[in-house]
């Protein structure tokens, strides 16, 4: 049995465990052990600001995704099977479209000469084009779009397991639909909320394509800090230290969340 | 339940808007790609295939397309058998270490892709795999494996291992009984896993940005570089073709899965 897993395991060990280990090593070793890279990450302004901005954007994206995703999951859970399949297909289809293609689509929609600005000017709503892309706004809009399926799917899976009788029981005891929702359904759906929020937040922390293409160079998220240190400045040690701090943040979040819900629930939804 | 209350109407309206938000950007690219204008304009001017012609007439785009298709196909050919073998072992074995191995195989979904990409770049730089086809294929095999493992494990869950025991008690060896009894029953989840690995390799961008180069640059890397400079509607044409390919493959995967029930 071990022989059967060994090819797959070897690929994973060589192409993800070894490279990440290499990064960790490179972050503390350069002609001898040094913590210089970490000192820079934790003290220099540009690093601090980038980490703070990344956490802020991730938080905003998670909250927006939850507010948009919850009603969709709720609706998919409460309509007949054919409709819920349609709703879920609409959620999953973009998920399997290239992230790059979707970032391009948002660029085409949001930029100064983009579809939305052209449409608004054509309708005489605005006279000057709005700055929708090449800023944090554009980044957030596109990132929420790309991560929304990771919110809806775990929410839906959790809602599916809530017995419908409970709502009827609440109603038969005289509670209004909104009260049954607030007291019965919402609390029972919280594990799904946690699973979805974790996945969206963690994926957003490491997001690269949308901030790079829609951020206009001003929204420097941590992932861009890593890539710039490698591609532009050849600061391999600094890039590695940033990557390690990012990875540890992600693992810490998974660890904390695993105290409350099974991690299978977070990861099993792909 | 069926009484339409105001909150219910609000639910329908909000959900519809969210679904439009989800699907509209995916659909908006097609009209742009068929428009004759150099710059995006609204309303769109006349219908034209010029961006498709530009794509097919450009040797650099064609070379990138060949690289993408080669990498995606090789990824499927390598990742599928490795993933099937691993999923089979994980589902059959009662060894404790298998749970750890199972989790390890899902690592590519957990580690932020930018970290994976930079790490692979450093390792490849040491062993001379940067800007090579094998390097690109290996990285995509790693990224595609979790999809195969997850899909096949789901397929194996509904399979009764006692059937394979029967075949073996009748004298087949383990390998033959797997191919004769087990594989035909999990075939659809294997095909679905392979299709997911193909789409994942076709769409992969970030690792390619760091490790691909020279003549072995996939479509996504060229598209990304082009997007940084200017908005060229040729990219809309390529995006439309890629999206159409993804959708057709997904349709194939879902009809496959349905048949297995």
Interface residues (C-beta under 8 A of the other chain):
Chain A: X1 X2 X4 X5 X7 X8 X9 X11 X12 X13 X14 X15 X16 X17 X18 X19 X20 X22 X23 X26 X68 X69 X71 X72 X74 X75 X87 X90 X91 X93 X94 X96 X97 X98 X99 X100 X101 X102 X103 X104 X105 X106 X107 X108 X109 X111 X113 X114 X115 X118 X119 X122 X145 X148 X149 X177 X178 X202 X203 X205 X206 X208 X209 X212 X213 X223 X226 X227 X230 X231 X236 X239 X240 X243 X246 X247 X250 X254 X267 X268 X270
Chain B: X5 X7 X11 X12 X14 X15 X18 X19 X21 X22 X23 X25 X26 X28 X29 X32 X39 X40 X41 X42 X43 X81 X82 X83 X85 X86 X88 X89 X90 X92 X93 X95 X97 X98 X101 X104 X105 X106 X107 X108 X109 X110 X111 X112 X113 X114 X115 X116 X118 X119 X120 X121 X122 X123 X138 X139 X141 X142 X145 X146 X147 X149 X150 X199 X202 X203 X205 X206 X209 X210 X220 X223 X224 X227 X228 X231 X235 X236 X239 X242 X243 X246 X247 X250
